[in-house]
Each structure stands twice: as structure tokens, then as C-alpha cells.
Amino acid sequence: MVNVSQESGAFFQTDAEIAKQREKAAKYNYTAGDAVKLASKALSICLSPDGKYIYIAESGFQVRKMTRSTMKSVMLFKGHQGPVTSIVTGKDNTIWTGSWDKTIKKWDATTGECLATLEGHTDFIKTLVLAGNSLYSASSDCFLRRWNIQTLESTAAEKKHKRPIESLAISMDGKFIYSASSDGVMMKWDTESMQVQKTYIGHETSIYCVRIWEDDLWTASADKTVRRWNIETGNVDMILEHPDRVKSLVLAGPYIVTGSSDDDIRVWDIASGKLVCTIEGHFDEVSSLEIFGSTVYSGSLDCSIRRWPLTAASIKEYNEAKNKKKVEEPTKSGLTEEEERELAELLSDEE
């Protein structure tokens, strides 16, 4: 049975929803992780090829260019007529962006000038990747499209997924592209023929993110898992369980880092599959993750971008902070764990 709240101003919201809102309100901060407050939600982030800049696709119809070292904004790219959902950087000092307005735009990364607008998709554009002279785009219209970045023409359009395509990843040699969909299926495409070579089935529902590392595929899903797949066999050899939907992931040396709808970032040891630490700081869904050196950069629906060092010392600090918070949080009795222990000791002495 679902209980509907009787609080004034909270009609038609369940008690669970109200409780979740209060939990987020208690987490509210723009300090943790050297937070930079944005004008709107961060839907995707990416780094320039030289690592000097971070580009942030925002729900407020714009893209922000930020100097990575200082975390200072240096330019805004405006022109889309809907939230910007995806961004990739080109080698010729250009960036490409996809939006809910169903278009893809090419920009001069130095001047901020819009150089071209590509039209063809009939629904929200969700994800973009570049490989050689081709740009690949995927959309809520379930199509995977290939574009020639010189002529700006669409050279292929294929629809094999049954539901929106959420994420794309390209193989290191550029010969294959992997598409992850909200139909719970991942597909391997030949980039030349644009035909599906293999289908990967295992997730129970939407796949939000796919990444490639050497011979492995990593996927993040609404089924609350991250899975590692063998590219050739399609077998899953690792499953990382989460308490909520997993929206983003990035590979960082010996670690896999994941971002979730429970607002937390988790760091896992790839060799053992064990949780190394949980990074708390965001107070809404962690939508995107990137890595530069030993620092993780995170974008969130809490309208912020943050950075987190990933060293032995910082991992120790994250664990200590979480353990301290766990001790200080009230239990069902209304007492913290430390207070409950003290009370137990007191009662034991009286006996």
C-alpha cells in the first residue's frame, strides 16, 4: 500500500517521495568536491583532447567551456532550442553537440561560433561519438546515424533497437561501434557496413552508459547494476550491485568509477570487483563522469560539476567521512550508533 502524504503543499506525493526530498535537502551543498554551481543541470561532460578544458552540456539549452585546472567558465555556446544532452570534441578545434531540439550542431571551440546544424533525427538526440571522418549519433527515434564530418551529409541511418538509444562507444581501431538502449540490449555495429555484428543481452532494463576498455565492455543500467562483458564472447564476468539506477561510469586505472541516481559516486577495484569507497557530495543524480590523471570529474542534476582526487590518501578520507557520517546518523530509535552504544554500555553497568 502506498501512503499519500497529508502535508500541506505535498498533495499527490507519497510519503516515500517526501522523505527522499527531505534527504536531498539535507545533502544540499555547493562546497564538496570543489563544486562549481551551474546555471542549469549538467547532463553530460567531456574533456578536450589535451585535457585543458571541460565541456558541459546543460539542460538550459547551452554548453559551457571551463578551464579544467581552475574550474572557471571561459565561454558559453548558445543556439540550441532545447536541453543539450551530449557533446564530443573534434581534433580540428571543434565540438559537436546533440540536443532535445533534434539537431546536432558543430561549433568553433575557440570563438564559440556555430559552424553548422545537422538535421535528420525525429526525436531527442541522446549521444554522439566521433571516429575518423565520421560522426555517429543516436536518438530517442531509435535510429543510429552516421554523418560525414567534411560534407555534413548523413551517410547511413539504421533502426535496430526497439527503444531509444542512450549511449554509444567506439572501438579503439574505429571499426566497431556499440549502442546501448533503453530496451536493455546492446549491439555491436560494423562502422563501414552499418550492420549489426553481435547482440549482447543480460540487463533487465535500460542501459544508460557503455564504455570500452581493452577487451572489455562496461555498461551501467537502470537495473541497478554495472556489468563487464567480454567483447568477443558476450559473456558477463562481473556484476557490480548498486542500491539505485546507475547512470554513468568511467575507467580510472585499477578502478571503475560509477555514478548513481542515489547521488553517490562509487569506486570499485577492477581486479576483485570489491567496493573501494563511496564518495558523497552531490545531492542529485550523478549524470556524467570523466577522468584526467588521478582526478575524477562529475556532473550532476544538482546543477554542479565537481572534482575528486583518486589517490590512496583521498580514498582513505572518503571512507573516514562516510564512517563518521554513519555513526552520526540517527537510527530507528532516534539515536546515533554512538549514542546507542553508550546507552547499551550504561544499561550493562546498571545490571
Beta strands, then each sheet from edge to edge (+ up, - down):
strand 1: 36-37
strand 2: 42-47
strand 3: 53-58
strand 4: 62-67
strand 5: 72-78
strand 6: 84-89
strand 7: 94-99
strand 8: 103-108
strand 9: 114-119
strand 10: 125-131
strand 11: 134-139
strand 12: 143-148
strand 13: 154-159
strand 14: 165-170
strand 15: 176-181
strand 16: 185-190
strand 17: 196-201
strand 18: 207-213
strand 19: 216-221
strand 20: 225-230
strand 21: 236-241
strand 22: 246-252
strand 23: 255-260
strand 24: 265-269
strand 25: 275-279
strand 26: 286-292
strand 27: 295-300
strand 28: 304-309
sheet 1: 1+ 28- 27+ 26-
sheet 2: 2+ 3- 4+ 5-
sheet 3: 6+ 7- 8+ 9-
sheet 4: 10+ 11- 12+ 13-
sheet 5: 14+ 15- 16+ 17-
sheet 6: 18+ 19- 20+ 21-
sheet 7: 22+ 23- 24+ 25-
end
